[in-house]
Amino acid sequence: MNKYSKGNVVWVRLEDNSWWPGYITKEQNEGNKAFMVEYIGRKRKNMTLIKDLAPFYGYFKKFGKDRRGLLGKAINSAYKIFKGKISYEGKVFSNIRRV
């Protein structure tokens, strides 16, 4: 069984090997080997393989240090979504699982 599912706040590895906070919106294929992830604070979504995801809270200290600019705003928003303090794009997230 996979530790990720729809509704998770996660870290997503970008093309330059940096990490950005995201939100899993859809489990795509059988076996959950890839997920549709919306990048928090960006108008972007991407089909993302499991190897390019990391649990948001588990890696917060490692990836959440840079709080400047758009990334900083995205990290702050992701943290609030994770804690249930705000919703993502006006959706109610009663199904958020903390991984």
C-alpha positions as CSV (number, residue, x, y, z in Angstrom):
1,M,0.0,0.0,0.0
2,N,1.1,3.5,-0.8
3,K,1.5,6.2,1.8
4,Y,0.2,8.9,-0.5
5,S,-3.4,9.6,-1.6
6,K,-5.7,12.3,-2.9
7,G,-5.9,15.1,-0.4
8,N,-2.3,14.9,0.8
9,V,-0.1,18.0,1.1
10,V,3.4,16.9,-0.2
11,W,6.7,18.2,-1.4
12,V,7.3,17.8,-5.2
13,R,10.7,17.6,-6.7
14,L,11.1,20.1,-9.6
15,E,13.2,19.7,-12.7
16,D,16.1,21.5,-11.1
17,N,16.0,19.1,-8.1
18,S,14.6,21.7,-5.8
19,W,11.4,21.1,-3.9
20,W,8.0,22.9,-3.9
21,P,4.9,22.3,-1.8
22,G,2.0,20.6,-3.6
23,Y,-1.4,19.1,-3.1
24,I,-2.4,15.7,-4.5
25,T,-5.7,16.1,-6.5
26,K,-6.0,12.8,-8.2
27,E,-4.6,9.3,-8.0
28,Q,-3.9,8.5,-11.6
29,N,-2.9,5.0,-12.4
30,E,-3.5,1.6,-11.0
31,G,-1.0,0.9,-8.2
32,N,-0.8,4.6,-7.4
33,K,2.6,5.0,-9.1
34,A,1.8,8.6,-10.1
35,F,-0.4,11.4,-8.9
36,M,-1.8,14.6,-10.3
37,V,-0.3,17.3,-8.1
38,E,-1.2,21.0,-8.0
39,Y,1.7,23.2,-7.1
40,I,0.6,25.5,-4.2
41,G,1.0,29.2,-5.1
42,R,1.5,28.4,-8.8
43,K,-0.9,27.9,-11.6
44,R,0.6,24.6,-12.4
45,K,-0.2,20.9,-12.1
46,N,1.7,17.9,-13.1
47,M,1.5,14.1,-13.2
48,T,4.2,13.2,-10.6
49,L,5.8,9.9,-9.9
50,I,6.1,8.6,-6.3
51,K,9.9,8.9,-6.4
52,D,9.4,12.7,-6.8
53,L,7.2,13.2,-3.8
54,A,8.1,13.5,-0.1
55,P,5.8,13.8,2.9
56,F,5.2,17.5,3.7
57,Y,5.5,17.4,7.5
58,G,8.2,14.8,7.6
59,Y,10.5,16.9,5.4
60,F,9.3,20.4,6.5
61,K,12.6,21.2,8.4
62,K,14.7,20.1,5.4
63,F,12.8,21.7,2.6
64,G,10.8,24.4,4.4
65,K,13.8,26.7,5.3
66,D,13.6,29.1,2.4
67,R,10.8,31.5,3.2
68,R,11.6,34.2,0.6
69,G,9.4,35.3,-2.3
70,L,6.8,33.0,-3.9
71,L,8.3,29.9,-2.4
72,G,8.0,31.3,1.1
73,K,4.4,32.2,0.5
74,A,3.7,28.7,-0.9
75,I,5.3,27.1,2.1
76,N,3.3,29.2,4.5
77,S,0.1,28.3,2.7
78,A,1.0,24.6,2.5
79,Y,1.6,24.6,6.2
80,K,-1.8,26.2,6.9
81,I,-3.5,23.8,4.6
82,F,-1.7,20.9,6.3
83,K,-2.8,22.1,9.7
84,G,-6.4,22.6,8.5
85,K,-6.4,26.4,9.1
86,I,-7.2,27.2,5.4
87,S,-8.6,25.4,2.4
88,Y,-6.9,25.1,-1.0
89,E,-8.6,27.1,-3.8
90,G,-11.8,27.4,-1.8
91,K,-12.2,23.6,-1.4
92,V,-12.9,22.2,2.0
93,F,-10.3,19.6,3.0
94,S,-11.8,17.3,5.5
95,N,-10.0,14.4,3.8
96,I,-6.4,15.7,4.4
97,R,-4.2,12.9,5.6
98,R,-1.0,13.8,7.3
99,V,1.9,11.8,5.9
